[in-house]
Amino acid sequence: MGFILFLIVGGLIGWLAGLILGKDIPGGILGNIIAGIIGAWIGGLIFGSWGPVIGSIAIFPALIGAIIFVVILSFILKAIR
């Protein structure tokens, strides 16, 4: 159950990051999950683990990390096109 909750929280974090920035994350639901999990990793490296934790993901650092990841991803995709 813990892994499924981890994926759900990762997907919600990725979806919120895309919603806040007004950008679509490529890959749909799978892209949102990946963006949320990578964002949680980036946020954990930069900000540590503070705030509420759901599914072993600290929500606030993960959201900030996912926003950073989506911005970087959008720059890369814009440069490729």
DSSP file (Angstrom, degrees, kcal/mol; ACC not computed):
  #  RESIDUE AA STRUCTURE BP1 BP2  ACC     N-H-->O    O-->H-N    N-H-->O    O-->H-N    TCO  KAPPA ALPHA  PHI   PSI    X-CA   Y-CA   Z-CA
    1    1 A M     >        0   0    0      0, 0.0     4,-2.2     0, 0.0     5,-0.2   0.000 360.0 360.0 360.0 -31.4    0.0    0.0    0.0
    2    2 A G  H  >  +     0   0    0      1,-0.2     4,-2.1     2,-0.2     5,-0.1   0.878 360.0  49.8 -65.0 -38.6    2.9    2.4    0.7
    3    3 A F  H  > S+     0   0    0      2,-0.2     4,-2.1     1,-0.2    -1,-0.2   0.892 110.4  50.0 -68.4 -39.3    4.2    2.2   -2.9
    4    4 A I  H  > S+     0   0    0      2,-0.2     4,-2.4     1,-0.2    -2,-0.2   0.910 111.2  48.8 -65.1 -41.8    0.8    3.0   -4.3
    5    5 A L  H  X S+     0   0    0     -4,-2.2     4,-2.8     2,-0.2     5,-0.2   0.885 108.8  54.5 -63.9 -38.2    0.4    5.9   -2.0
    6    6 A F  H  X S+     0   0    0     -4,-2.1     4,-2.3     1,-0.2    -2,-0.2   0.914 110.5  45.6 -59.4 -44.8    3.9    7.1   -3.0
    7    7 A L  H  X S+     0   0    0     -4,-2.1     4,-2.4     2,-0.2    -2,-0.2   0.888 112.9  50.0 -67.5 -39.6    2.8    7.0   -6.7
    8    8 A I  H  X S+     0   0    0     -4,-2.4     4,-2.3     2,-0.2    -2,-0.2   0.935 113.1  45.2 -65.2 -46.2   -0.5    8.8   -6.0
    9    9 A V  H  X S+     0   0    0     -4,-2.8     4,-2.4     2,-0.2    -2,-0.2   0.899 112.6  52.2 -65.1 -40.0    1.2   11.6   -4.0
   10   10 A G  H  X S+     0   0    0     -4,-2.3     4,-2.4    -5,-0.2    -1,-0.2   0.908 110.2  48.8 -60.1 -42.9    3.9   11.9   -6.7
   11   11 A G  H  X S+     0   0    0     -4,-2.4     4,-2.4     2,-0.2    -2,-0.2   0.897 111.8  48.4 -64.3 -41.0    1.2   12.2   -9.4
   12   12 A L  H  X S+     0   0    0     -4,-2.3     4,-2.6     2,-0.2    -2,-0.2   0.893 111.3  50.0 -67.1 -39.2   -0.7   14.8   -7.4
   13   13 A I  H  X S+     0   0    0     -4,-2.4     4,-2.3     2,-0.2    -2,-0.2   0.928 112.7  46.8 -64.2 -44.9    2.5   16.8   -6.8
   14   14 A G  H  X S+     0   0    0     -4,-2.4     4,-2.1    18,-0.3    -2,-0.2   0.898 112.9  49.7 -63.1 -40.9    3.4   16.7  -10.5
   15   15 A W  H  X S+     0   0    0     -4,-2.4     4,-2.3     2,-0.2    -2,-0.2   0.918 111.2  48.8 -64.3 -43.9   -0.1   17.7  -11.5
   16   16 A L  H  X S+     0   0    0     -4,-2.6     4,-2.9     2,-0.2     5,-0.2   0.890 109.2  52.8 -63.4 -39.6   -0.1   20.7   -9.0
   17   17 A A  H  X S+     0   0    0     -4,-2.3     4,-2.0     1,-0.2    -1,-0.2   0.928 112.0  45.0 -62.3 -44.7    3.3   21.9  -10.3
   18   18 A G  H  X>S+     0   0    0     -4,-2.1     5,-2.0     2,-0.2     4,-1.2   0.874 114.1  50.3 -65.2 -36.9    2.0   21.9  -13.9
   19   19 A L  H  <5S+     0   0    0     -4,-2.3    -2,-0.2     2,-0.2    -1,-0.2   0.908 110.0  49.2 -67.7 -43.0   -1.2   23.6  -12.8
   20   20 A I  H  <5S+     0   0    0     -4,-2.9    -2,-0.2     1,-0.2    -1,-0.2   0.903 118.3  39.7 -63.0 -41.7    0.6   26.3  -10.8
   21   21 A L  H  <5S-     0   0    0     -4,-2.0    -1,-0.2    -5,-0.2    -2,-0.2   0.620 105.7-126.8 -84.1 -12.9    2.9   27.0  -13.8
   22   22 A G  T  <5 +     0   0    0     -4,-1.2     2,-0.4     1,-0.3    -3,-0.2   0.810  67.2 127.1  71.0  29.9    0.1   26.6  -16.4
   23   23 A K      < -     0   0    0     -5,-2.0     2,-0.4    -6,-0.2    -1,-0.3  -0.930  59.7-126.0-121.8 143.5    2.2   24.1  -18.4
   24   24 A D        -     0   0    0     -2,-0.4    -9,-0.0    -3,-0.1    -5,-0.0  -0.730  21.3-137.5 -85.4 133.3    1.3   20.7  -19.6
   25   25 A I    >   -     0   0    0     -2,-0.4     3,-1.1     3,-0.1     7,-0.2  -0.807  25.9-117.5 -89.9 124.9    3.7   18.0  -18.5
   26   26 A P  T 3  S+     0   0    0      0, 0.0    -1,-0.0     0, 0.0     0, 0.0  -0.320  94.3  40.8 -62.2 142.4    4.3   15.6  -21.4
   27   27 A G  T >> S-     0   0    0      4,-0.1     3,-1.0     3,-0.1     4,-0.7   0.412  93.7-128.8 102.9  -0.6    3.2   12.0  -20.8
   28   28 A G  H <> S-     0   0    0     -3,-1.1     4,-2.2     1,-0.3     5,-0.2  -0.345  80.4  -2.9  64.1-132.3   -0.1   12.6  -19.1
   29   29 A I  H 3> S+     0   0    0      1,-0.2     4,-2.4     2,-0.2    -1,-0.3   0.903 138.3  50.8 -63.8 -42.9   -0.5   10.8  -15.8
   30   30 A L  H <> S+     0   0    0     -3,-1.0     4,-2.5     1,-0.2    -1,-0.2   0.896 109.9  51.1 -63.1 -39.4    2.8    9.0  -16.0
   31   31 A G  H  X S+     0   0    0     -4,-0.7     4,-2.7     2,-0.2    -1,-0.2   0.884 109.3  50.9 -63.5 -39.2    4.5   12.3  -16.7
   32   32 A N  H  X S+     0   0    0     -4,-2.2     4,-2.5     2,-0.2   -18,-0.3   0.911 110.5  48.7 -64.3 -42.2    2.9   13.8  -13.6
   33   33 A I  H  X S+     0   0    0     -4,-2.4     4,-2.4     2,-0.2     5,-0.2   0.937 113.8  46.0 -62.9 -46.2    4.0   10.9  -11.5
   34   34 A I  H  X S+     0   0    0     -4,-2.5     4,-2.8     1,-0.2     5,-0.3   0.918 113.1  49.7 -63.4 -43.7    7.6   11.1  -12.8
   35   35 A A  H  X S+     0   0    0     -4,-2.7     4,-2.4     1,-0.2    -1,-0.2   0.894 112.4  48.6 -62.8 -39.3    7.6   14.9  -12.3
   36   36 A G  H  X S+     0   0    0     -4,-2.5     4,-2.1   -26,-0.2    -2,-0.2   0.900 113.6  45.2 -67.3 -40.9    6.3   14.6   -8.8
   37   37 A I  H  X S+     0   0    0     -4,-2.4     4,-1.9     2,-0.2    -2,-0.2   0.923 116.6  44.4 -71.1 -43.6    8.8   11.9   -7.8
   38   38 A I  H  X S+     0   0    0     -4,-2.8     4,-2.8     1,-0.2     5,-0.2   0.897 113.4  52.8 -65.5 -38.7   11.8   13.8   -9.4
   39   39 A G  H  X S+     0   0    0     -4,-2.4     4,-3.1    -5,-0.3     5,-0.2   0.882 107.1  51.6 -62.4 -38.6   10.5   17.0   -7.8
   40   40 A A  H  X S+     0   0    0     -4,-2.1     4,-2.1     2,-0.2    -1,-0.2   0.889 111.4  47.8 -64.5 -38.5   10.4   15.3   -4.4
   41   41 A W  H  X S+     0   0    0     -4,-1.9     4,-2.0     2,-0.2    -2,-0.2   0.940 114.9  44.4 -66.7 -47.0   14.0   14.2   -4.9
   42   42 A I  H  X S+     0   0    0     -4,-2.8     4,-2.4     1,-0.2     5,-0.2   0.936 115.3  48.3 -62.3 -47.0   15.1   17.7   -6.0
   43   43 A G  H  X>S+     0   0    0     -4,-3.1     4,-3.0     1,-0.2     5,-0.6   0.872 110.1  52.0 -62.9 -37.1   13.2   19.4   -3.2
   44   44 A G  H  X5S+     0   0    0     -4,-2.1     4,-1.0    -5,-0.2    -1,-0.2   0.877 110.9  47.8 -66.5 -37.3   14.6   17.0   -0.6
   45   45 A L  H  <5S+     0   0    0     -4,-2.0    -2,-0.2     2,-0.1    -1,-0.2   0.910 122.2  34.0 -67.6 -41.5   18.1   17.7   -1.8
   46   46 A I  H  <5S+     0   0    0     -4,-2.4    -2,-0.2    -5,-0.2    -3,-0.2   0.929 135.6  18.2 -81.0 -46.8   17.6   21.5   -1.7
   47   47 A F  H  <5S-     0   0    0     -4,-3.0    -3,-0.2     1,-0.3    -2,-0.1   0.521  92.6-137.8-109.4  -7.9   15.2   22.0    1.2
   48   48 A G     << -     0   0    0     -4,-1.0     2,-0.6    -5,-0.6    -1,-0.3  -0.442  47.8 -46.7  80.4-159.9   15.4   18.9    3.3
   49   49 A S  S    S+     0   0    0     -2,-0.1     2,-0.3    -4,-0.1    -1,-0.1  -0.877  76.9 138.6-118.3  99.0   12.3   17.3    4.7
   50   50 A W        +     0   0    0     -2,-0.6    10,-0.4     2,-0.1    -3,-0.0  -0.934  41.5  31.5-135.3 160.0    9.9   19.7    6.4
   51   51 A G  S    S-     0   0    0     -2,-0.3     2,-0.0     9,-0.1    -2,-0.0  -0.327 104.2 -16.1  87.2-173.7    6.2   20.1    6.5
   52   52 A P        -     0   0    0      0, 0.0     7,-2.6     0, 0.0     2,-0.5  -0.335  61.2-148.8 -67.0 144.9    3.6   17.4    6.3
   53   53 A V  E     +A   58   0A   0      5,-0.2     2,-0.4     6,-0.1     5,-0.2  -0.968  18.3 174.8-118.9 123.8    4.7   14.0    5.0
   54   54 A I  E >  S-A   57   0A   0      3,-2.3     3,-1.3    -2,-0.5   -45,-0.0  -0.997  74.2  -3.7-128.7 128.4    2.3   11.8    3.0
   55   55 A G  T 3  S-     0   0    0     -2,-0.4    -1,-0.1     1,-0.3     3,-0.1   0.859 129.2 -60.4  60.7  35.8    3.4    8.5    1.4
   56   56 A S  T 3  S+     0   0    0      1,-0.2     2,-0.5    -3,-0.1    -1,-0.3   0.676 114.4 117.2  61.7  22.6    7.0    9.3    2.6
   57   57 A I  E <   -A   54   0A   0     -3,-1.3    -3,-2.3    -8,-0.0     2,-0.6  -0.982  65.8-135.3-118.6 122.0    7.0   12.5    0.5
   58   58 A A  E  >  -A   53   0A   0     -2,-0.5     4,-1.9    -5,-0.2    -5,-0.2  -0.674  21.6-147.6 -73.8 118.6    7.4   15.8    2.2
   59   59 A I  H  > S+     0   0    0     -7,-2.6     4,-2.5    -2,-0.6     5,-0.2   0.910  84.4  45.0 -63.6 -52.6    4.8   17.9    0.5
   60   60 A F  H  > S+     0   0    0    -10,-0.4     4,-2.3    -8,-0.3     5,-0.2   0.933 116.5  42.9 -65.9 -48.7    6.2   21.4    0.4
   61   61 A P  H  > S+     0   0    0      0, 0.0     4,-2.7     0, 0.0    -1,-0.2   0.889 115.2  52.4 -62.0 -35.4    9.8   20.6   -0.7
   62   62 A A  H  X S+     0   0    0     -4,-1.9     4,-2.5     2,-0.2    -2,-0.2   0.906 109.5  48.1 -66.1 -40.5    8.4   18.1   -3.2
   63   63 A L  H  X S+     0   0    0     -4,-2.5     4,-2.1     2,-0.2    -1,-0.2   0.921 114.0  45.9 -65.8 -43.7    6.0   20.8   -4.7
   64   64 A I  H  X S+     0   0    0     -4,-2.3     4,-2.2     2,-0.2    -2,-0.2   0.914 114.3  48.9 -65.3 -41.9    8.8   23.4   -4.9
   65   65 A G  H  X S+     0   0    0     -4,-2.7     4,-2.4    -5,-0.2    -2,-0.2   0.879 110.4  50.8 -64.2 -38.3   11.2   20.8   -6.4
   66   66 A A  H  X S+     0   0    0     -4,-2.5     4,-2.7     2,-0.2    -1,-0.2   0.876 108.6  51.9 -68.2 -36.7    8.5   19.7   -9.0
   67   67 A I  H  X S+     0   0    0     -4,-2.1     4,-2.2     2,-0.2    -2,-0.2   0.933 110.8  48.0 -62.9 -44.7    8.0   23.3  -10.0
   68   68 A I  H  X S+     0   0    0     -4,-2.2     4,-2.3     1,-0.2    -2,-0.2   0.923 112.9  48.9 -60.0 -44.4   11.7   23.7  -10.5
   69   69 A F  H  X S+     0   0    0     -4,-2.4     4,-2.8     1,-0.2    -2,-0.2   0.904 110.6  49.3 -63.7 -42.5   11.8   20.4  -12.5
   70   70 A V  H  X S+     0   0    0     -4,-2.7     4,-2.5     2,-0.2    -1,-0.2   0.884 110.6  50.9 -66.5 -37.9    8.8   21.5  -14.7
   71   71 A V  H  X S+     0   0    0     -4,-2.2     4,-2.0     2,-0.2    -2,-0.2   0.940 113.3  44.9 -63.4 -46.4   10.4   24.9  -15.4
   72   72 A I  H  X S+     0   0    0     -4,-2.3     4,-2.2     1,-0.2    -2,-0.2   0.917 113.8  50.3 -63.5 -42.8   13.7   23.2  -16.5
   73   73 A L  H  X S+     0   0    0     -4,-2.8     4,-2.6     1,-0.2    -1,-0.2   0.889 109.1  51.2 -62.9 -40.0   11.8   20.6  -18.5
   74   74 A S  H  X S+     0   0    0     -4,-2.5     4,-2.1     2,-0.2    -1,-0.2   0.876 109.5  50.6 -67.7 -35.8    9.8   23.3  -20.3
   75   75 A F  H  X S+     0   0    0     -4,-2.0     4,-2.0     2,-0.2    -2,-0.2   0.912 112.0  47.5 -64.5 -41.8   13.0   25.2  -21.2
   76   76 A I  H  X S+     0   0    0     -4,-2.2     4,-1.8     2,-0.2    -2,-0.2   0.931 113.5  46.9 -65.2 -45.6   14.6   22.0  -22.6
   77   77 A L  H  X S+     0   0    0     -4,-2.6     4,-1.6     1,-0.2    -1,-0.2   0.859 111.5  51.7 -66.2 -34.5   11.5   21.2  -24.6
   78   78 A K  H  < S+     0   0    0     -4,-2.1    -1,-0.2     1,-0.2    -2,-0.2   0.872 109.1  50.5 -67.8 -36.6   11.3   24.7  -25.9
   79   79 A A  H  < S+     0   0    0     -4,-2.0    -2,-0.2     1,-0.2    -1,-0.2   0.834 108.7  52.4 -70.1 -32.5   14.9   24.6  -27.0
   80   80 A I  H  <        0   0    0     -4,-1.8    -1,-0.2     1,-0.2    -2,-0.2   0.871 360.0 360.0 -71.6 -36.6   14.4   21.3  -28.9
   81   81 A R     <        0   0    0     -4,-1.6    -1,-0.2    -5,-0.1    -2,-0.2   0.470 360.0 360.0 -76.8 360.0   11.4   22.7  -30.9
